[in-house]
């Protein structure tokens, strides 16, 4: 097995975690490719390991059997995009805040590499979105979490028209729109009032951002359906981003067509915890805030 390492070197603990991961992978007899952006973090003795190779990010994705992401959930999404491009499983070591997608803690790196060695892991497939901007500025994008269309720097709302398949759905005014996968349902979509969707559900969610109507609510549709979003604005630019990784600016009107990517993202999982325990532990979902406050008060006494 060959593990490719991608990450966020701006994180304060990145160097130490990279050092520990390389040591543990080497002891497990796993070949290692480190993205060349992080060569300066690798100790001299690591460069002498026969298991370690330095390569650019594309070669790291292409030549690895799995991708290991060091960082938080944002870093995980960037790493997952590379993994999806080359159809490789991805797993995250969390040195961020939440760690909803990046599930391996730094304290369990040794345990994690041993499970890689013995094959004690599962591969879970997650849906991915495809998006295409129609018109002169034609652009193809993919998203693991979500596509977000918003008004950019314009202080007023924009006009959004949604069609599903060939059927007109509605037109409304809002600050923007989020189209999310089940994976992305616990991200920006959730903050905007969207539902939590289990990863196995074959659906997308459509959530308005600050709609100028009490009746405009989030919508859940079958993932086999194609979504067309037409956007108008009095401003000279609209903003479109995928997974919060890059903002693309377009002059209005904007026509954006969204569908399911034919290939899924492969998430490598080594933890035994299920999705609902992750919701409870990471997002405090379903927990009684009164009991939490009482426990906090008792701790402070």
VOPAGU-2260 file (C-alpha; in pm, 1 decimal, decimal comma):
REM VOPAGU-2260
SITE   aa  ch    i         X         Y         Z
SITE  UNK   A    0       0,0       0,0       0,0
SITE  UNK   A    1     108,8     355,7     -75,8
SITE  UNK   A    2     -26,7     648,5     125,7
SITE  UNK   A    3     -18,1     999,9     -16,1
SITE  UNK   A    4      -4,1    1285,2     235,7
SITE  UNK   A    5    -175,6    1619,5     169,3
SITE  UNK   A    6    -251,9    1882,8     432,0
SITE  UNK   A    7    -262,8    2237,6     561,0
SITE  UNK   A    8      84,9    2345,0     668,3
SITE  UNK   A    9     -54,5    2665,6     821,5
SITE  UNK   A   10    -192,0    2465,5    1114,8
SITE  UNK   A   11      28,0    2508,7    1420,2
SITE  UNK   A   12      76,4    2135,8    1486,3
SITE  UNK   A   13     123,6    2035,5    1122,7
SITE  UNK   A   14     498,1    1965,5    1141,6
SITE  UNK   A   15     474,0    1742,5    1448,7
SITE  UNK   A   16     174,4    1549,3    1315,1
SITE  UNK   A   17     344,6    1497,5     978,1
SITE  UNK   A   18     656,8    1372,0    1160,4
SITE  UNK   A   19     452,5    1128,8    1374,5
SITE  UNK   A   20     251,3    1005,7    1073,3
SITE  UNK   A   21     559,6     934,7     861,0
SITE  UNK   A   22     720,8     745,6    1151,6
SITE  UNK   A   23     408,1     536,6    1208,8
SITE  UNK   A   24     352,6     462,1     837,9
SITE  UNK   A   25     717,6     363,0     797,5
SITE  UNK   A   26     698,3     126,8    1096,7
SITE  UNK   A   27     386,1     -28,9     944,2
SITE  UNK   A   28     574,8     -90,8     619,5
SITE  UNK   A   29     351,3     141,7     416,6
SITE  UNK   A   30     501,9     333,7     125,6
SITE  UNK   A   31     468,1     713,3     156,4
SITE  UNK   A   32     435,3     997,7     -94,0
SITE  UNK   A   33     453,6    1345,2      60,2
SITE  UNK   A   34     329,6    1646,3    -134,1
SITE  UNK   A   35     633,4    1856,9    -231,6
SITE  UNK   A   36     483,5    2163,4     -62,0
SITE  UNK   A   37     574,5    2003,5     270,3
SITE  UNK   A   38     929,0    1890,8     193,5
SITE  UNK   A   39    1073,0    2151,5     430,7
SITE  UNK   A   40     881,3    1991,0     719,3
SITE  UNK   A   41    1037,4    1650,1     669,9
SITE  UNK   A   42    1336,1    1572,1     890,8
SITE  UNK   A   43    1662,3    1460,4     727,7
SITE  UNK   A   44    1624,5    1107,7     865,1
SITE  UNK   A   45    1280,6    1080,4     703,0
SITE  UNK   A   46    1422,5    1165,6     362,5
SITE  UNK   A   47    1653,4     864,8     402,1
SITE  UNK   A   48    1362,2     625,4     455,0
SITE  UNK   A   49    1320,3     402,7     151,1
SITE  UNK   A   50     944,9     429,8     205,3
SITE  UNK   A   51     931,8     810,1     156,8
SITE  UNK   A   52     897,1     985,7    -177,9
SITE  UNK   A   53     839,0    1353,9    -260,7
SITE  UNK   A   54     604,3    1449,5    -547,0
SITE  UNK   A   55     373,4    1727,7    -661,6
SITE  UNK   A   56       8,6    1716,3    -557,2
SITE  UNK   A   57    -119,6    1561,6    -881,9
SITE  UNK   A   58     137,6    1282,0    -877,9
SITE  UNK   A   59      65,5    1227,6    -508,3
SITE  UNK   A   60    -300,2    1170,4    -593,8
SITE  UNK   A   61    -230,3     958,5    -899,7
SITE  UNK   A   62      34,7     725,1    -753,3
SITE  UNK   A   63    -116,6     668,8    -405,3
SITE  UNK   A   64    -356,3     393,9    -302,6
SITE  UNK   A   65    -506,4     617,7     -32,4
SITE  UNK   A   66    -490,2     989,3      46,5
SITE  UNK   A   67    -429,0    1105,5     405,1
SITE  UNK   A   68    -532,1    1463,2     482,0
SITE  UNK   A   69    -372,7    1649,4     775,4
SITE  UNK   A   70    -583,8    1944,5     887,2
SITE  UNK   A   71    -946,1    2025,4     960,1
SITE  UNK   A   72   -1265,6    1967,1     764,5
SITE  UNK   A   73   -1180,8    2243,1     516,3
SITE  UNK   A   74    -848,0    2076,4     439,8
SITE  UNK   A   75   -1031,0    1745,5     413,0
SITE  UNK   A   76   -1255,5    1886,4     139,8
SITE  UNK   A   77    -953,6    2008,1     -58,1
SITE  UNK   A   78    -782,7    1670,7     -19,1
SITE  UNK   A   79   -1105,4    1491,2    -106,3
SITE  UNK   A   80   -1124,7    1681,0    -435,3
SITE  UNK   A   81    -782,8    1539,4    -530,5
SITE  UNK   A   82    -883,7    1192,2    -410,7
SITE  UNK   A   83   -1206,3    1207,9    -612,5
SITE  UNK   A   84   -1022,4    1322,3    -925,3
SITE  UNK   A   85    -803,7    1009,4    -913,9
SITE  UNK   A   86   -1074,4     781,8    -762,7
SITE  UNK   A   87    -876,9     710,3    -443,4
SITE  UNK   A   88   -1005,1     670,0     -84,3
SITE  UNK   A   89    -935,9     961,3     150,9
SITE  UNK   A   90    -909,6     982,6     530,3
SITE  UNK   A   91    -844,6    1283,3     752,4
SITE  UNK   A   92    -625,4    1335,6    1059,2
SITE  UNK   A   93    -790,4    1617,9    1249,1
SITE  UNK   A   94    -585,3    1915,3    1370,1
SITE  UNK   A   95    -874,3    2155,3    1312,5
SITE  UNK   A   96   -1168,5    2252,2    1531,1
SITE  UNK   A   97   -1463,0    2021,2    1461,0
SITE  UNK   A   98   -1328,5    1718,3    1279,1
SITE  UNK   A   99   -1662,2    1603,9    1140,5
SITE  UNK   A  100   -1507,5    1464,3     821,3
SITE  UNK   A  101   -1147,4    1436,9     941,4
SITE  UNK   A  102   -1216,0    1158,8    1189,0
SITE  UNK   A  103    -872,5    1037,6    1308,8
SITE  UNK   A  104    -739,6    1214,1    1618,4
SITE  UNK   A  105    -367,3    1287,7    1652,7
SITE  UNK   A  106    -351,5    1065,3    1962,4
SITE  UNK   A  107    -452,9     762,9    1752,6
SITE  UNK   A  108    -210,6     790,7    1460,4
SITE  UNK   A  109     -25,1     472,0    1559,8
SITE  UNK   A  110    -351,7     280,7    1598,2
SITE  UNK   A  111    -469,8     419,5    1263,4
SITE  UNK   A  112    -159,9     304,2    1072,6
SITE  UNK   A  113    -181,6     -42,6    1227,7
SITE  UNK   A  114    -539,8     -70,6    1100,1
SITE  UNK   A  115    -423,5      34,4     755,6
SITE  UNK   A  116    -159,6    -238,9     767,8
SITE  UNK   A  117    -407,5    -509,6     871,3
SITE  UNK   A  118    -691,5    -389,0     650,2
SITE  UNK   A  119    -920,8    -303,6     941,6
SITE  UNK   A  120   -1108,7     -26,8     766,6
SITE  UNK   A  121   -1414,2      29,7     552,7
SITE  UNK   A  122   -1478,1     240,5     243,2
SITE  UNK   A  123   -1793,0     451,1     245,4
SITE  UNK   A  124   -1912,2     611,3     -76,9
SITE  UNK   A  125   -2045,8     967,3     -71,1
SITE  UNK   A  126   -2229,3    1149,2    -349,9
SITE  UNK   A  127   -2061,8    1434,1    -537,8
SITE  UNK   A  128   -2223,9    1725,4    -723,1
SITE  UNK   A  129   -2148,3    1830,3   -1080,2
SITE  UNK   A  130   -2211,9    2189,2   -1186,2
SITE  UNK   A  131   -2195,4    2366,9   -1519,9
SITE  UNK   A  132   -2222,3    2739,0   -1587,2
SITE  UNK   A  133   -2409,6    2788,4   -1917,0
SITE  UNK   A  134   -2311,0    3071,0   -2150,4
SITE  UNK   A  135   -1996,9    3246,3   -2267,6
SITE  UNK   A  136   -1820,4    3186,9   -1935,2
SITE  UNK   A  137   -1883,8    2810,4   -1944,2
SITE  UNK   A  138   -1727,8    2640,2   -1644,2
SITE  UNK   A  139   -1747,7    2286,1   -1502,4
SITE  UNK   A  140   -1717,0    2238,2   -1126,1
SITE  UNK   A  141   -1760,1    1957,5    -873,3
SITE  UNK   A  142   -1853,1    1974,1    -505,3
SITE  UNK   A  143   -1842,8    1722,9    -223,2
SITE  UNK   A  144   -2030,2    1944,0      25,9
SITE  UNK   A  145   -2216,9    2211,5    -166,5
SITE  UNK   A  146   -2250,4    2475,8    -432,6
SITE  UNK   A  147   -2325,3    2824,1    -301,4
SITE  UNK   A  148   -2454,1    3108,7    -517,7
SITE  UNK   A  149   -2464,4    3446,6    -345,5
SITE  UNK   A  150   -2494,1    3818,0    -409,2
SITE  UNK   A  151   -2124,8    3886,1    -346,6
SITE  UNK   A  152   -2053,4    4243,2    -237,2
SITE  UNK   A  153   -2396,7    4371,1    -343,4
SITE  UNK   A  154   -2602,1    4490,8     -41,7
SITE  UNK   A  155   -2939,2    4403,1    -198,1
SITE  UNK   A  156   -3098,1    4065,8    -264,5
SITE  UNK   A  157   -3080,2    3874,9    -591,8
SITE  UNK   A  158   -3360,2    3704,6    -785,2
SITE  UNK   A  159   -3334,9    3325,7    -803,0
SITE  UNK   A  160   -3540,4    3094,0   -1023,9
SITE  UNK   A  161   -3526,0    2717,1    -970,8
SITE  UNK   A  162   -3629,1    2446,5   -1216,8
SITE  UNK   A  163   -3605,1    2071,0   -1158,8
SITE  UNK   A  164   -3580,6    1870,8   -1477,4
SITE  UNK   A  165   -3805,7    2054,3   -1720,3
SITE  UNK   A  166   -4043,6    2170,3   -1446,5
SITE  UNK   A  167   -4045,5    2524,7   -1311,0
SITE  UNK   A  168   -4039,2    2527,1    -928,5
SITE  UNK   A  169   -4031,5    2885,5    -800,5
SITE  UNK   A  170   -3878,8    3233,2    -817,9
SITE  UNK   A  171   -3781,5    3421,5    -502,8
SITE  UNK   A  172   -3557,7    3698,6    -368,5
SITE  UNK   A  173   -3276,0    3607,8    -127,8
SITE  UNK   A  174   -2911,4    3663,8     -43,2
SITE  UNK   A  175   -2825,2    3336,6    -215,0
SITE  UNK   A  176   -2881,7    2963,2    -249,8
SITE  UNK   A  177   -2712,3    2644,3    -124,2
SITE  UNK   A  178   -2739,1    2310,4    -304,9
SITE  UNK   A  179   -2587,0    2041,9     -82,1
SITE  UNK   A  180   -2513,6    1670,5     -78,1
SITE  UNK   A  181   -2594,5    1462,1     231,9
SITE  UNK   A  182   -2228,5    1509,0     332,9
SITE  UNK   A  183   -2271,1    1884,9     307,1
SITE  UNK   A  184   -2603,2    1889,5     489,6
SITE  UNK   A  185   -2422,6    1943,5     822,0
SITE  UNK   A  186   -2225,7    2242,1     689,7
SITE  UNK   A  187   -2343,4    2578,4     556,6
SITE  UNK   A  188   -2678,3    2426,4     460,0
SITE  UNK   A  189   -2750,0    2340,1     823,6
SITE  UNK   A  190   -2657,8    2693,8     933,7
SITE  UNK   A  191   -2913,3    2825,8     684,2
SITE  UNK   A  192   -3196,1    2610,6     819,7
SITE  UNK   A  193   -3149,9    2305,3     598,5
SITE  UNK   A  194   -3215,5    1949,6     723,7
SITE  UNK   A  195   -2959,7    1695,5     842,8
SITE  UNK   A  196   -2944,2    1417,0     582,4
SITE  UNK   A  197   -2784,3    1077,9     644,0
SITE  UNK   A  198   -2496,4     995,5     404,9
SITE  UNK   A  199   -2678,7     693,1     258,8
SITE  UNK   A  200   -2976,0     899,9     136,6
SITE  UNK   A  201   -2971,9     958,7    -239,4
SITE  UNK   A  202   -3095,8    1316,5    -225,7
SITE  UNK   A  203   -2984,6    1676,4    -256,9
SITE  UNK   A  204   -3104,2    1967,8     -46,1
SITE  UNK   A  205   -3183,5    2313,8    -180,3
SITE  UNK   A  206   -3169,3    2583,3      88,7
SITE  UNK   A  207   -3228,7    2957,2      39,3
SITE  UNK   A  208   -3000,3    3201,7     219,3
SITE  UNK   A  209   -3207,8    3468,2     399,6
SITE  UNK   A  210   -3506,1    3447,5     163,0
SITE  UNK   A  211   -3741,0    3747,7     160,0
SITE  UNK   A  212   -4041,4    3524,2     232,0
SITE  UNK   A  213   -4157,8    3326,4     533,9
SITE  UNK   A  214   -4292,5    3056,5     300,7
SITE  UNK   A  215   -3965,8    2984,1     118,6
SITE  UNK   A  216   -3834,8    2672,7     291,6
SITE  UNK   A  217   -3555,7    2420,1     214,6
SITE  UNK   A  218   -3638,0    2151,3     -39,3
SITE  UNK   A  219   -3517,6    1789,5     -62,0
SITE  UNK   A  220   -3510,5    1626,9    -405,9
SITE  UNK   A  221   -3403,6    1294,4    -553,5
SITE  UNK   A  222   -3037,2    1293,2    -656,9
SITE  UNK   A  223   -3123,2    1165,4   -1005,2
SITE  UNK   A  224   -3288,9    1497,8   -1087,0
SITE  UNK   A  225   -3118,1    1788,6   -1261,2
SITE  UNK   A  226   -3141,7    2134,5   -1100,8
SITE  UNK   A  227   -3127,8    2453,3   -1307,8
SITE  UNK   A  228   -3071,3    2780,8   -1123,4
SITE  UNK   A  229   -3120,5    3114,1   -1303,6
SITE  UNK   A  230   -2999,2    3419,0   -1112,2
SITE  UNK   A  231   -3052,0    3789,4   -1181,6
SITE  UNK   A  232   -2898,2    4083,9   -1000,7
SITE  UNK   A  233   -2883,3    4461,9   -1032,7
SITE  UNK   A  234   -2515,3    4436,8    -943,5
SITE  UNK   A  235   -2246,2    4364,6   -1204,0
SITE  UNK   A  236   -2123,0    4041,8   -1048,9
SITE  UNK   A  237   -2250,8    3721,4    -885,2
SITE  UNK   A  238   -2045,2    3480,0    -674,9
SITE  UNK   A  239   -2038,8    3101,6    -710,3
SITE  UNK   A  240   -1825,3    2869,8    -498,2
SITE  UNK   A  241   -1786,1    2496,4    -451,7
SITE  UNK   A  242   -1709,6    2362,9    -103,6
SITE  UNK   A  243   -1588,2    2708,4      -0,4
SITE  UNK   A  244   -1263,3    2636,3    -188,0
SITE  UNK   A  245   -1278,2    2896,9    -461,6
SITE  UNK   A  246   -1502,4    3193,4    -543,5
SITE  UNK   A  247   -1588,9    3227,0    -911,1
SITE  UNK   A  248   -1729,8    3562,2   -1022,0
SITE  UNK   A  249   -1979,1    3595,2   -1307,9
SITE  UNK   A  250   -2175,5    3881,4   -1460,3
SITE  UNK   A  251   -2552,9    3837,8   -1428,5
SITE  UNK   A  252   -2768,0    3677,7   -1545,0
SITE  UNK   A  253   -2617,4    3344,3   -1435,5
SITE  UNK   A  254   -2749,4    3004,5   -1542,7
SITE  UNK   A  255   -2610,1    2712,8   -1342,5
SITE  UNK   A  256   -2704,8    2346,4   -1398,3
SITE  UNK   A  257   -2643,2    2096,3   -1118,4
SITE  UNK   A  258   -2656,5    1715,5   -1132,0
SITE  UNK   A  259   -2507,9    1410,5    -965,6
SITE  UNK   A  260   -2150,3    1322,1   -1052,6
SITE  UNK   A  261   -2137,0     966,3   -1192,2
SITE  UNK   A  262   -1849,7     878,4    -956,4
SITE  UNK   A  263   -1874,6     883,4    -577,6
SITE  UNK   A  264   -1615,4    1000,4    -326,5
SITE  UNK   A  265   -1455,5     717,5    -129,0
SITE  UNK   A  266   -1414,0     789,0     242,9
SITE  UNK   A  267   -1183,2     552,7     429,2
SITE  UNK   A  268   -1308,3     493,8     783,3
SITE  UNK   A  269   -1129,5     324,0    1072,1
SITE  UNK   A  270   -1344,9     434,0    1365,0
SITE  UNK   A  271   -1630,7     221,1    1491,3
SITE  UNK   A  272   -1853,5     518,8    1576,7
SITE  UNK   A  273   -2162,5     558,0    1358,4
SITE  UNK   A  274   -2303,3     869,5    1194,4
SITE  UNK   A  275   -2548,6     946,5    1474,2
SITE  UNK   A  276   -2288,7     923,0    1748,7
SITE  UNK   A  277   -2075,7    1163,6    1544,6
SITE  UNK   A  278   -2372,8    1402,3    1527,6
SITE  UNK   A  279   -2417,2    1382,2    1904,6
SITE  UNK   A  280   -2047,9    1413,7    1990,3
SITE  UNK   A  281   -1940,4    1670,7    1732,5
SITE  UNK   A  282   -2253,3    1882,5    1679,8
SITE  UNK   A  283   -2419,3    1808,2    2016,9
SITE  UNK   A  284   -2726,0    1705,2    1816,7
SITE  UNK   A  285   -3028,0    1603,3    2023,0
SITE  UNK   A  286   -2862,6    1679,1    2357,2
SITE  UNK   A  287   -3064,3    1860,7    2623,1
SITE  UNK   A  288   -2902,8    2200,5    2670,3
SITE  UNK   A  289   -3046,5    2218,5    3022,2
SITE  UNK   A  290   -2846,0    1911,8    3125,8
SITE  UNK   A  291   -2537,3    2054,4    2954,5
SITE  UNK   A  292   -2572,5    2380,3    3148,0
SITE  UNK   A  293   -2618,3    2192,3    3475,9
SITE  UNK   A  294   -2304,0    1987,4    3408,4
SITE  UNK   A  295   -2112,9    2305,2    3325,0
SITE  UNK   A  296   -2231,2    2474,3    3647,8
SITE  UNK   A  297   -2127,1    2172,9    3856,1
SITE  UNK   A  298   -1785,0    2171,8    3691,0
SITE  UNK   A  299   -1732,0    2539,1    3774,3
SITE  UNK   A  300   -1815,4    2494,2    4145,3
